[in-house]
C-alpha cells in the first residue's frame, strides 16, 4: 500500500469516527408548545428562541433535529426528552 493510499484510508476512518449523531424530535398531539419549549431548554440547553423555533418546525414539519453531537452526549439528553413524554430518537 502506498503512502497516499494509507493516508486516504486513515482520513476515511477518521471521518467515520467523528460522525455526529442527532436527536430527532417528533410531533405529537399531546404536548403543549410550552412543555416542548421548556423541555428543550432543560434537556438540550436551547435558548428560549431556539426551543421555540424547533417546536414550530416540529409542529408543521412533523420532526426536527434538535441536538447534534456524540452519542455519549446525546443519550442522556434523549432520555430526558422521553421521560418528559416527548417522542424522540437518536439517529
mmCIF file as gemmi writes it, N, C-alpha and C atoms, coordinates in Angstrom:
data_model
loop_
_atom_site.group_PDB
_atom_site.id
_atom_site.type_symbol
_atom_site.label_atom_id
_atom_site.label_alt_id
_atom_site.label_comp_id
_atom_site.label_asym_id
_atom_site.label_entity_id
_atom_site.label_seq_id
_atom_site.pdbx_PDB_ins_code
_atom_site.Cartn_x
_atom_site.Cartn_y
_atom_site.Cartn_z
_atom_site.occupancy
_atom_site.B_iso_or_equiv
_atom_site.pdbx_formal_charge
_atom_site.auth_seq_id
_atom_site.auth_asym_id
_atom_site.pdbx_PDB_model_num
ATOM 1 N N . UNK Axp A 1 ? 0.851 -1.172 0 1 0 ? 1 A 1
ATOM 2 C CA . UNK Axp A 1 ? 0 0 0 1 0 ? 1 A 1
ATOM 3 C C . UNK Axp A 1 ? 0.9 1.24 0 1 0 ? 1 A 1
ATOM 4 N N . UNK Axp A 2 ? 0.59 2.161 -0.881 1 0 ? 2 A 1
ATOM 5 C CA . UNK Axp A 2 ? 1.39 3.372 -0.973 1 0 ? 2 A 1
ATOM 6 C C . UNK Axp A 2 ? 1.057 4.315 0.195 1 0 ? 2 A 1
ATOM 7 N N . UNK Axp A 3 ? 1.922 5.274 0.404 1 0 ? 3 A 1
ATOM 8 C CA . UNK Axp A 3 ? 1.701 6.261 1.459 1 0 ? 3 A 1
ATOM 9 C C . UNK Axp A 3 ? 0.417 7.044 1.197 1 0 ? 3 A 1
ATOM 10 N N . UNK Axp A 4 ? 0.188 7.399 -0.058 1 0 ? 4 A 1
ATOM 11 C CA . UNK Axp A 4 ? -1.011 8.153 -0.41 1 0 ? 4 A 1
ATOM 12 C C . UNK Axp A 4 ? -2.27 7.341 -0.106 1 0 ? 4 A 1
ATOM 13 N N . UNK Axp A 5 ? -2.261 6.056 -0.443 1 0 ? 5 A 1
ATOM 14 C CA . UNK Axp A 5 ? -3.419 5.209 -0.17 1 0 ? 5 A 1
ATOM 15 C C . UNK Axp A 5 ? -3.652 5.061 1.333 1 0 ? 5 A 1
ATOM 16 N N . UNK Axp A 6 ? -2.562 4.931 2.09 1 0 ? 6 A 1
ATOM 17 C CA . UNK Axp A 6 ? -2.674 4.787 3.538 1 0 ? 6 A 1
ATOM 18 C C . UNK Axp A 6 ? -3.259 6.057 4.158 1 0 ? 6 A 1
ATOM 19 N N . UNK Axp A 7 ? -2.814 7.214 3.704 1 0 ? 7 A 1
ATOM 20 C CA . UNK Axp A 7 ? -3.324 8.49 4.218 1 0 ? 7 A 1
ATOM 21 C C . UNK Axp A 7 ? -4.807 8.637 3.886 1 0 ? 7 A 1
ATOM 22 N N . UNK Axp A 8 ? -5.194 8.264 2.659 1 0 ? 8 A 1
ATOM 23 C CA . UNK Axp A 8 ? -6.6 8.351 2.272 1 0 ? 8 A 1
ATOM 24 C C . UNK Axp A 8 ? -7.447 7.414 3.141 1 0 ? 8 A 1
ATOM 25 N N . UNK Axp A 9 ? -6.939 6.221 3.407 1 0 ? 9 A 1
ATOM 26 C CA . UNK Axp A 9 ? -7.662 5.267 4.232 1 0 ? 9 A 1
ATOM 27 C C . UNK Axp A 9 ? -7.792 5.782 5.67 1 0 ? 9 A 1
ATOM 28 N N . UNK Axp A 10 ? -6.738 6.373 6.202 1 0 ? 10 A 1
ATOM 29 C CA . UNK Axp A 10 ? -6.78 6.931 7.547 1 0 ? 10 A 1
ATOM 30 C C . UNK Axp A 10 ? -7.755 8.106 7.628 1 0 ? 10 A 1
ATOM 31 N N . UNK Axp A 11 ? -7.823 8.9 6.576 1 0 ? 11 A 1
ATOM 32 C CA . UNK Axp A 11 ? -8.736 10.039 6.542 1 0 ? 11 A 1
ATOM 33 C C . UNK Axp A 11 ? -10.182 9.559 6.553 1 0 ? 11 A 1
ATOM 34 N N . UNK Axp A 12 ? -10.489 8.549 5.765 1 0 ? 12 A 1
ATOM 35 C CA . UNK Axp A 12 ? -11.84 7.986 5.729 1 0 ? 12 A 1
ATOM 36 C C . UNK Axp A 12 ? -12.206 7.431 7.097 1 0 ? 12 A 1
ATOM 37 N N . UNK Axp A 13 ? -11.295 6.72 7.724 1 0 ? 13 A 1
ATOM 38 C CA . UNK Axp A 13 ? -11.547 6.147 9.043 1 0 ? 13 A 1
ATOM 39 C C . UNK Axp A 13 ? -11.788 7.246 10.077 1 0 ? 13 A 1
ATOM 40 N N . UNK Axp A 14 ? -10.994 8.31 10.039 1 0 ? 14 A 1
ATOM 41 C CA . UNK Axp A 14 ? -11.15 9.426 10.973 1 0 ? 14 A 1
ATOM 42 C C . UNK Axp A 14 ? -12.504 10.091 10.795 1 0 ? 14 A 1
ATOM 43 N N . UNK Axp A 15 ? -12.957 10.243 9.572 1 0 ? 15 A 1
ATOM 44 C CA . UNK Axp A 15 ? -14.27 10.845 9.322 1 0 ? 15 A 1
ATOM 45 C C . UNK Axp A 15 ? -15.382 9.977 9.884 1 0 ? 15 A 1
ATOM 46 N N . UNK Axp A 16 ? -15.239 8.661 9.747 1 0 ? 16 A 1
ATOM 47 C CA . UNK Axp A 16 ? -16.248 7.754 10.282 1 0 ? 16 A 1
ATOM 48 C C . UNK Axp A 16 ? -16.292 7.832 11.801 1 0 ? 16 A 1
ATOM 49 N N . UNK Axp A 17 ? -15.145 7.971 12.437 1 0 ? 17 A 1
ATOM 50 C CA . UNK Axp A 17 ? -15.071 8.063 13.884 1 0 ? 17 A 1
ATOM 51 C C . UNK Axp A 17 ? -15.703 9.355 14.394 1 0 ? 17 A 1
ATOM 52 N N . UNK Axp A 18 ? -15.63 10.431 13.618 1 0 ? 18 A 1
ATOM 53 C CA . UNK Axp A 18 ? -16.128 11.724 14.037 1 0 ? 18 A 1
ATOM 54 C C . UNK Axp A 18 ? -17.593 11.941 13.669 1 0 ? 18 A 1
ATOM 55 N N . UNK Axp A 19 ? -18.241 10.94 13.123 1 0 ? 19 A 1
ATOM 56 C CA . UNK Axp A 19 ? -19.631 11.082 12.698 1 0 ? 19 A 1
ATOM 57 C C . UNK Axp A 19 ? -20.488 11.529 13.873 1 0 ? 19 A 1
ATOM 58 N N . UNK Axp A 20 ? -21.237 12.596 13.656 1 0 ? 20 A 1
ATOM 59 C CA . UNK Axp A 20 ? -22.119 13.101 14.696 1 0 ? 20 A 1
ATOM 60 C C . UNK Axp A 20 ? -23.495 12.469 14.56 1 0 ? 20 A 1
ATOM 61 N N . UNK Axp A 21 ? -24.072 12.233 15.686 1 0 ? 21 A 1
ATOM 62 C CA . UNK Axp A 21 ? -25.442 11.763 15.739 1 0 ? 21 A 1
ATOM 63 C C . UNK Axp A 21 ? -26.346 12.97 15.984 1 0 ? 21 A 1
ATOM 64 N N . UNK Axp A 22 ? -27.64 12.763 15.788 1 0 ? 22 A 1
ATOM 65 C CA . UNK Axp A 22 ? -28.61 13.833 16.062 1 0 ? 22 A 1
ATOM 66 C C . UNK Axp A 22 ? -29.794 13.266 16.829 1 0 ? 22 A 1
ATOM 67 N N . UNK Axp A 23 ? -30.367 14.117 17.67 1 0 ? 23 A 1
ATOM 68 C CA . UNK Axp A 23 ? -31.645 13.789 18.296 1 0 ? 23 A 1
ATOM 69 C C . UNK Axp A 23 ? -32.727 14.37 17.395 1 0 ? 23 A 1
ATOM 70 N N . UNK Axp A 24 ? -33.639 13.523 16.989 1 0 ? 24 A 1
ATOM 71 C CA . UNK Axp A 24 ? -34.781 13.954 16.184 1 0 ? 24 A 1
ATOM 72 C C . UNK Axp A 24 ? -36 13.952 17.096 1 0 ? 24 A 1
ATOM 73 N N . UNK Axp A 25 ? -36.666 15.088 17.155 1 0 ? 25 A 1
ATOM 74 C CA . UNK Axp A 25 ? -37.892 15.237 17.937 1 0 ? 25 A 1
ATOM 75 C C . UNK Axp A 25 ? -39.074 15.145 16.982 1 0 ? 25 A 1
ATOM 76 N N . UNK Axp A 26 ? -40.084 14.361 17.369 1 0 ? 26 A 1
ATOM 77 C CA . UNK Axp A 26 ? -41.249 14.14 16.515 1 0 ? 26 A 1
ATOM 78 C C . UNK Axp A 26 ? -42.483 14.823 17.093 1 0 ? 26 A 1
ATOM 79 N N . UNK Axp A 27 ? -43.382 15.208 16.216 1 0 ? 27 A 1
ATOM 80 C CA . UNK Axp A 27 ? -44.63 15.845 16.607 1 0 ? 27 A 1
ATOM 81 C C . UNK Axp A 27 ? -45.561 14.835 17.268 1 0 ? 27 A 1
ATOM 82 N N . UNK Axp A 28 ? -46.369 15.328 18.172 1 0 ? 28 A 1
ATOM 83 C CA . UNK Axp A 28 ? -47.446 14.526 18.757 1 0 ? 28 A 1
ATOM 84 C C . UNK Axp A 28 ? -48.646 15.439 19.002 1 0 ? 28 A 1
ATOM 85 N N . UNK Axp A 29 ? -49.746 14.848 19.356 1 0 ? 29 A 1
ATOM 86 C CA . UNK Axp A 29 ? -50.967 15.619 19.591 1 0 ? 29 A 1
ATOM 87 C C . UNK Axp A 29 ? -51.234 15.791 21.085 1 0 ? 29 A 1
ATOM 88 N N . UNK Axp A 30 ? -50.227 15.546 21.912 1 0 ? 30 A 1
ATOM 89 C CA . UNK Axp A 30 ? -50.429 15.532 23.354 1 0 ? 30 A 1
ATOM 90 C C . UNK Axp A 30 ? -49.794 16.735 24.047 1 0 ? 30 A 1
ATOM 91 N N . UNK Axp A 31 ? -48.544 17.013 23.735 1 0 ? 31 A 1
ATOM 92 C CA . UNK Axp A 31 ? -47.786 18.022 24.468 1 0 ? 31 A 1
ATOM 93 C C . UNK Axp A 31 ? -48.027 19.431 23.948 1 0 ? 31 A 1
ATOM 94 N N . UNK Axp A 32 ? -48.027 20.381 24.883 1 0 ? 32 A 1
ATOM 95 C CA . UNK Axp A 32 ? -48.217 21.786 24.532 1 0 ? 32 A 1
ATOM 96 C C . UNK Axp A 32 ? -46.894 22.387 24.043 1 0 ? 32 A 1
ATOM 97 N N . UNK Axp A 33 ? -47 23.501 23.352 1 0 ? 33 A 1
ATOM 98 C CA . UNK Axp A 33 ? -45.797 24.206 22.917 1 0 ? 33 A 1
ATOM 99 C C . UNK Axp A 33 ? -44.929 24.57 24.115 1 0 ? 33 A 1
ATOM 100 N N . UNK Axp A 34 ? -45.56 25.064 25.178 1 0 ? 34 A 1
ATOM 101 C CA . UNK Axp A 34 ? -44.795 25.461 26.363 1 0 ? 34 A 1
ATOM 102 C C . UNK Axp A 34 ? -44.017 24.296 26.955 1 0 ? 34 A 1
ATOM 103 N N . UNK Axp A 35 ? -44.653 23.138 27.017 1 0 ? 35 A 1
ATOM 104 C CA . UNK Axp A 35 ? -43.971 21.956 27.567 1 0 ? 35 A 1
ATOM 105 C C . UNK Axp A 35 ? -42.777 21.566 26.693 1 0 ? 35 A 1
ATOM 106 N N . UNK Axp A 36 ? -42.979 21.549 25.384 1 0 ? 36 A 1
ATOM 107 C CA . UNK Axp A 36 ? -41.894 21.196 24.464 1 0 ? 36 A 1
ATOM 108 C C . UNK Axp A 36 ? -40.758 22.209 24.582 1 0 ? 36 A 1
ATOM 109 N N . UNK Axp A 37 ? -41.089 23.483 24.594 1 0 ? 37 A 1
ATOM 110 C CA . UNK Axp A 37 ? -40.078 24.537 24.688 1 0 ? 37 A 1
ATOM 111 C C . UNK Axp A 37 ? -39.281 24.41 25.988 1 0 ? 37 A 1
ATOM 112 N N . UNK Axp A 38 ? -39.982 24.277 27.102 1 0 ? 38 A 1
ATOM 113 C CA . UNK Axp A 38 ? -39.295 24.159 28.391 1 0 ? 38 A 1
ATOM 114 C C . UNK Axp A 38 ? -38.424 22.916 28.473 1 0 ? 38 A 1
ATOM 115 N N . UNK Axp A 39 ? -38.898 21.825 27.892 1 0 ? 39 A 1
ATOM 116 C CA . UNK Axp A 39 ? -38.115 20.586 27.909 1 0 ? 39 A 1
ATOM 117 C C . UNK Axp A 39 ? -36.869 20.718 27.039 1 0 ? 39 A 1
ATOM 118 N N . UNK Axp A 40 ? -36.969 21.35 25.88 1 0 ? 40 A 1
ATOM 119 C CA . UNK Axp A 40 ? -35.793 21.553 25.03 1 0 ? 40 A 1
ATOM 120 C C . UNK Axp A 40 ? -34.767 22.46 25.71 1 0 ? 40 A 1
ATOM 121 N N . UNK Axp A 41 ? -35.239 23.468 26.422 1 0 ? 41 A 1
ATOM 122 C CA . UNK Axp A 41 ? -34.326 24.346 27.152 1 0 ? 41 A 1
ATOM 123 C C . UNK Axp A 41 ? -33.582 23.542 28.215 1 0 ? 41 A 1
ATOM 124 N N . UNK Axp A 42 ? -34.312 22.72 28.938 1 0 ? 42 A 1
ATOM 125 C CA . UNK Axp A 42 ? -33.729 21.933 30.02 1 0 ? 42 A 1
ATOM 126 C C . UNK Axp A 42 ? -32.823 20.806 29.511 1 0 ? 42 A 1
ATOM 127 N N . UNK Axp A 43 ? -33.34 20.008 28.584 1 0 ? 43 A 1
ATOM 128 C CA . UNK Axp A 43 ? -32.635 18.791 28.171 1 0 ? 43 A 1
ATOM 129 C C . UNK Axp A 43 ? -31.547 19.037 27.136 1 0 ? 43 A 1
ATOM 130 N N . UNK Axp A 44 ? -31.752 20.023 26.273 1 0 ? 44 A 1
ATOM 131 C CA . UNK Axp A 44 ? -30.822 20.227 25.157 1 0 ? 44 A 1
ATOM 132 C C . UNK Axp A 44 ? -30.046 21.54 25.248 1 0 ? 44 A 1
ATOM 133 N N . UNK Axp A 45 ? -30.206 22.253 26.34 1 0 ? 45 A 1
ATOM 134 C CA . UNK Axp A 45 ? -29.514 23.536 26.528 1 0 ? 45 A 1
ATOM 135 C C . UNK Axp A 45 ? -29.846 24.547 25.428 1 0 ? 45 A 1
ATOM 136 N N . UNK Axp A 46 ? -31.077 24.525 24.949 1 0 ? 46 A 1
ATOM 137 C CA . UNK Axp A 46 ? -31.504 25.5 23.941 1 0 ? 46 A 1
ATOM 138 C C . UNK Axp A 46 ? -31.754 26.851 24.596 1 0 ? 46 A 1
ATOM 139 N N . UNK Axp A 47 ? -31.611 27.901 23.812 1 0 ? 47 A 1
ATOM 140 C CA . UNK Axp A 47 ? -32.102 29.208 24.246 1 0 ? 47 A 1
ATOM 141 C C . UNK Axp A 47 ? -33.622 29.178 24.074 1 0 ? 47 A 1
ATOM 142 N N . UNK Axp A 48 ? -34.342 30.08 24.739 1 0 ? 48 A 1
ATOM 143 C CA . UNK Axp A 48 ? -35.799 30.101 24.537 1 0 ? 48 A 1
ATOM 144 C C . UNK Axp A 48 ? -36.19 30.277 23.069 1 0 ? 48 A 1
ATOM 145 N N . UNK Axp A 49 ? -35.459 31.125 22.351 1 0 ? 49 A 1
ATOM 146 C CA . UNK Axp A 49 ? -35.775 31.352 20.929 1 0 ? 49 A 1
ATOM 147 C C . UNK Axp A 49 ? -35.532 30.089 20.101 1 0 ? 49 A 1
ATOM 148 N N . UNK Axp A 50 ? -34.425 29.423 20.368 1 0 ? 50 A 1
ATOM 149 C CA . UNK Axp A 50 ? -34.092 28.199 19.635 1 0 ? 50 A 1
ATOM 150 C C . UNK Axp A 50 ? -35.129 27.112 19.915 1 0 ? 50 A 1
ATOM 151 N N . UNK Axp A 51 ? -35.524 26.972 21.173 1 0 ? 51 A 1
ATOM 152 C CA . UNK Axp A 51 ? -36.515 25.965 21.54 1 0 ? 51 A 1
ATOM 153 C C . UNK Axp A 51 ? -37.865 26.264 20.887 1 0 ? 51 A 1
ATOM 154 N N . UNK Axp A 52 ? -38.231 27.536 20.847 1 0 ? 52 A 1
ATOM 155 C CA . UNK Axp A 52 ? -39.499 27.92 20.21 1 0 ? 52 A 1
ATOM 156 C C . UNK Axp A 52 ? -39.465 27.609 18.715 1 0 ? 52 A 1
ATOM 157 N N . UNK Axp A 53 ? -38.367 27.935 18.053 1 0 ? 53 A 1
ATOM 158 C CA . UNK Axp A 53 ? -38.249 27.648 16.619 1 0 ? 53 A 1
ATOM 159 C C . UNK Axp A 53 ? -38.338 26.146 16.354 1 0 ? 53 A 1
ATOM 160 N N . UNK Axp A 54 ? -37.662 25.342 17.171 1 0 ? 54 A 1
ATOM 161 C CA . UNK Axp A 54 ? -37.725 23.888 16.991 1 0 ? 54 A 1
ATOM 162 C C . UNK Axp A 54 ? -39.146 23.371 17.202 1 0 ? 54 A 1
ATOM 163 N N . UNK Axp A 55 ? -39.84 23.903 18.194 1 0 ? 55 A 1
ATOM 164 C CA . UNK Axp A 55 ? -41.209 23.436 18.447 1 0 ? 55 A 1
ATOM 165 C C . UNK Axp A 55 ? -42.132 23.773 17.273 1 0 ? 55 A 1
ATOM 166 N N . UNK Axp A 56 ? -41.919 24.916 16.662 1 0 ? 56 A 1
ATOM 167 C CA . UNK Axp A 56 ? -42.73 25.298 15.492 1 0 ? 56 A 1
ATOM 168 C C . UNK Axp A 56 ? -42.409 24.387 14.304 1 0 ? 56 A 1
ATOM 169 N N . UNK Axp A 57 ? -41.133 24.117 14.088 1 0 ? 57 A 1
ATOM 170 C CA . UNK Axp A 57 ? -40.748 23.213 12.993 1 0 ? 57 A 1
ATOM 171 C C . UNK Axp A 57 ? -41.351 21.836 13.211 1 0 ? 57 A 1
ATOM 172 N N . UNK Axp A 58 ? -41.262 21.319 14.438 1 0 ? 58 A 1
ATOM 173 C CA . UNK Axp A 58 ? -41.833 20.002 14.743 1 0 ? 58 A 1
ATOM 174 C C . UNK Axp A 58 ? -43.333 20.006 14.468 1 0 ? 58 A 1
ATOM 175 N N . UNK Axp A 59 ? -44.001 21.058 14.866 1 0 ? 59 A 1
ATOM 176 C CA . UNK Axp A 59 ? -45.461 21.141 14.69 1 0 ? 59 A 1
ATOM 177 C C . UNK Axp A 59 ? -45.853 21.106 13.211 1 0 ? 59 A 1
ATOM 178 N N . UNK Axp A 60 ? -45.144 21.856 12.392 1 0 ? 60 A 1
ATOM 179 C CA . UNK Axp A 60 ? -45.529 21.974 10.982 1 0 ? 60 A 1
ATOM 180 C C . UNK Axp A 60 ? -44.878 20.949 10.061 1 0 ? 60 A 1
ATOM 181 N N . UNK Axp A 61 ? -43.68 20.502 10.394 1 0 ? 61 A 1
ATOM 182 C CA . UNK Axp A 61 ? -42.972 19.55 9.526 1 0 ? 61 A 1
ATOM 183 C C . UNK Axp A 61 ? -43.068 18.11 10.032 1 0 ? 61 A 1
ATOM 184 N N . UNK Axp A 62 ? -43.436 17.936 11.296 1 0 ? 62 A 1
ATOM 185 C CA . UNK Axp A 62 ? -43.574 16.588 11.845 1 0 ? 62 A 1
ATOM 186 C C . UNK Axp A 62 ? -42.358 16.107 12.599 1 0 ? 62 A 1
ATOM 187 N N . UNK Axp A 63 ? -41.21 16.741 12.366 1 0 ? 63 A 1
ATOM 188 C CA . UNK Axp A 63 ? -39.994 16.357 13.072 1 0 ? 63 A 1
ATOM 189 C C . UNK Axp A 63 ? -38.954 17.464 12.91 1 0 ? 63 A 1
ATOM 190 N N . UNK Axp A 64 ? -37.945 17.412 13.779 1 0 ? 64 A 1
ATOM 191 C CA . UNK Axp A 64 ? -36.879 18.41 13.726 1 0 ? 64 A 1
ATOM 192 C C . UNK Axp A 64 ? -35.647 17.85 14.427 1 0 ? 64 A 1
ATOM 193 N N . UNK Axp A 65 ? -34.474 18.073 13.839 1 0 ? 65 A 1
ATOM 194 C CA . UNK Axp A 65 ? -33.219 17.754 14.513 1 0 ? 65 A 1
ATOM 195 C C . UNK Axp A 65 ? -33.008 18.813 15.588 1 0 ? 65 A 1
ATOM 196 N N . UNK Axp A 66 ? -32.96 18.395 16.853 1 0 ? 66 A 1
ATOM 197 C CA . UNK Axp A 66 ? -32.883 19.369 17.932 1 0 ? 66 A 1
ATOM 198 C C . UNK Axp A 66 ? -31.523 19.457 18.604 1 0 ? 66 A 1
ATOM 199 N N . UNK Axp A 67 ? -30.668 18.445 18.401 1 0 ? 67 A 1
ATOM 200 C CA . UNK Axp A 67 ? -29.34 18.488 19.005 1 0 ? 67 A 1
ATOM 201 C C . UNK Axp A 67 ? -28.438 17.519 18.258 1 0 ? 67 A 1
ATOM 202 N N . UNK Axp A 68 ? -27.208 17.935 17.996 1 0 ? 68 A 1
ATOM 203 C CA . UNK Axp A 68 ? -26.243 17.041 17.371 1 0 ? 68 A 1
ATOM 204 C C . UNK Axp A 68 ? -25.028 16.916 18.277 1 0 ? 68 A 1
ATOM 205 N N . UNK Axp A 69 ? -24.315 15.816 18.114 1 0 ? 69 A 1
ATOM 206 C CA . UNK Axp A 69 ? -23.129 15.596 18.923 1 0 ? 69 A 1
ATOM 207 C C . UNK Axp A 69 ? -22.802 14.123 18.991 1 0 ? 69 A 1
ATOM 208 N N . UNK Axp A 70 ? -21.955 13.78 19.934 1 0 ? 70 A 1
ATOM 209 C CA . UNK Axp A 70 ? -21.573 12.382 20.109 1 0 ? 70 A 1
ATOM 210 C C . UNK Axp A 70 ? -22.727 11.62 20.754 1 0 ? 70 A 1
ATOM 211 N N . UNK Axp A 71 ? -22.751 10.332 20.523 1 0 ? 71 A 1
ATOM 212 C CA . UNK Axp A 71 ? -23.811 9.506 21.094 1 0 ? 71 A 1
ATOM 213 C C . UNK Axp A 71 ? -23.8 9.597 22.615 1 0 ? 71 A 1
ATOM 214 N N . UNK Axp A 72 ? -22.608 9.601 23.207 1 0 ? 72 A 1
ATOM 215 C CA . UNK Axp A 72 ? -22.496 9.661 24.662 1 0 ? 72 A 1
ATOM 216 C C . UNK Axp A 72 ? -23.104 10.94 25.236 1 0 ? 72 A 1
ATOM 217 N N . UNK Axp A 73 ? -23.007 12.043 24.509 1 0 ? 73 A 1
ATOM 218 C CA . UNK Axp A 73 ? -23.614 13.304 24.957 1 0 ? 73 A 1
ATOM 219 C C . UNK Axp A 73 ? -25.125 13.294 24.739 1 0 ? 73 A 1
ATOM 220 N N . UNK Axp A 74 ? -25.557 12.703 23.635 1 0 ? 74 A 1
ATOM 221 C CA . UNK Axp A 74 ? -26.976 12.763 23.268 1 0 ? 74 A 1
ATOM 222 C C . UNK Axp A 74 ? -27.854 11.784 24.037 1 0 ? 74 A 1
ATOM 223 N N . UNK Axp A 75 ? -27.309 10.66 24.434 1 0 ? 75 A 1
ATOM 224 C CA . UNK Axp A 75 ? -28.118 9.613 25.059 1 0 ? 75 A 1
ATOM 225 C C . UNK Axp A 75 ? -28.84 10.093 26.318 1 0 ? 75 A 1
ATOM 226 N N . UNK Axp A 76 ? -28.165 10.743 27.269 1 0 ? 76 A 1
ATOM 227 C CA . UNK Axp A 76 ? -28.918 11.221 28.441 1 0 ? 76 A 1
ATOM 228 C C . UNK Axp A 76 ? -29.905 12.346 28.102 1 0 ? 76 A 1
ATOM 229 N N . UNK Axp A 77 ? -29.588 13.144 27.104 1 0 ? 77 A 1
ATOM 230 C CA . UNK Axp A 77 ? -30.491 14.224 26.684 1 0 ? 77 A 1
ATOM 231 C C . UNK Axp A 77 ? -31.772 13.626 26.081 1 0 ? 77 A 1
ATOM 232 N N . UNK Axp A 78 ? -31.604 12.623 25.242 1 0 ? 78 A 1
ATOM 233 C CA . UNK Axp A 78 ? -32.758 11.966 24.625 1 0 ? 78 A 1
ATOM 234 C C . UNK Axp A 78 ? -33.607 11.284 25.703 1 0 ? 78 A 1
ATOM 235 N N . UNK Axp A 79 ? -32.954 10.695 26.677 1 0 ? 79 A 1
ATOM 236 C CA . UNK Axp A 79 ? -33.679 10.065 27.784 1 0 ? 79 A 1
ATOM 237 C C . UNK Axp A 79 ? -34.53 11.09 28.524 1 0 ? 79 A 1
ATOM 238 N N . UNK Axp A 80 ? -33.983 12.296 28.752 1 0 ? 80 A 1
ATOM 239 C CA . UNK Axp A 80 ? -34.752 13.353 29.411 1 0 ? 80 A 1
ATOM 240 C C . UNK Axp A 80 ? -35.981 13.736 28.585 1 0 ? 80 A 1
ATOM 241 N N . UNK Axp A 81 ? -35.814 13.816 27.265 1 0 ? 81 A 1
ATOM 242 C CA . UNK Axp A 81 ? -36.948 14.142 26.393 1 0 ? 81 A 1
ATOM 243 C C . UNK Axp A 81 ? -38.023 13.067 26.485 1 0 ? 81 A 1
ATOM 244 N N . UNK Axp A 82 ? -37.596 11.812 26.448 1 0 ? 82 A 1
ATOM 245 C CA . UNK Axp A 82 ? -38.546 10.7 26.514 1 0 ? 82 A 1
ATOM 246 C C . UNK Axp A 82 ? -39.25 10.661 27.866 1 0 ? 82 A 1
ATOM 247 N N . UNK Axp A 83 ? -38.505 10.886 28.937 1 0 ? 83 A 1
ATOM 248 C CA . UNK Axp A 83 ? -39.107 10.875 30.268 1 0 ? 83 A 1
ATOM 249 C C . UNK Axp A 83 ? -40.099 12.027 30.455 1 0 ? 83 A 1
ATOM 250 N N . UNK Axp A 84 ? -39.915 13.095 29.682 1 0 ? 84 A 1
ATOM 251 C CA . UNK Axp A 84 ? -40.848 14.224 29.729 1 0 ? 84 A 1
ATOM 252 C C . UNK Axp A 84 ? -42.075 13.982 28.851 1 0 ? 84 A 1
ATOM 253 N N . UNK Axp A 85 ? -42.144 12.819 28.217 1 0 ? 85 A 1
ATOM 254 C CA . UNK Axp A 85 ? -43.308 12.473 27.406 1 0 ? 85 A 1
ATOM 255 C C . UNK Axp A 85 ? -43.224 12.868 25.95 1 0 ? 85 A 1
ATOM 256 N N . UNK Axp A 86 ? -42.03 13.314 25.503 1 0 ? 86 A 1
ATOM 257 C CA . UNK Axp A 86 ? -41.861 13.678 24.1 1 0 ? 86 A 1
ATOM 258 C C . UNK Axp A 86 ? -41.427 12.462 23.296 1 0 ? 86 A 1
ATOM 259 N N . UNK Axp A 87 ? -41.62 12.533 21.99 1 0 ? 87 A 1
ATOM 260 C CA . UNK Axp A 87 ? -41.196 11.457 21.082 1 0 ? 87 A 1
ATOM 261 C C . UNK Axp A 87 ? -39.899 11.875 20.413 1 0 ? 87 A 1
ATOM 262 N N . UNK Axp A 88 ? -38.838 11.121 20.698 1 0 ? 88 A 1
ATOM 263 C CA . UNK Axp A 88 ? -37.53 11.468 20.144 1 0 ? 88 A 1
ATOM 264 C C . UNK Axp A 88 ? -36.705 10.209 19.981 1 0 ? 88 A 1
ATOM 265 N N . UNK Axp A 89 ? -35.705 10.31 19.109 1 0 ? 89 A 1
ATOM 266 C CA . UNK Axp A 89 ? -34.755 9.214 18.936 1 0 ? 89 A 1
ATOM 267 C C . UNK Axp A 89 ? -33.427 9.778 18.475 1 0 ? 89 A 1
ATOM 268 N N . UNK Axp A 90 ? -32.391 8.975 18.67 1 0 ? 90 A 1
ATOM 269 C CA . UNK Axp A 90 ? -31.054 9.35 18.216 1 0 ? 90 A 1
ATOM 270 C C . UNK Axp A 90 ? -30.78 8.638 16.904 1 0 ? 90 A 1
ATOM 271 N N . UNK Axp A 91 ? -30.378 9.406 15.902 1 0 ? 91 A 1
ATOM 272 C CA . UNK Axp A 91 ? -30.011 8.84 14.601 1 0 ? 91 A 1
ATOM 273 C C . UNK Axp A 91 ? -28.557 9.112 14.331 1 0 ? 91 A 1
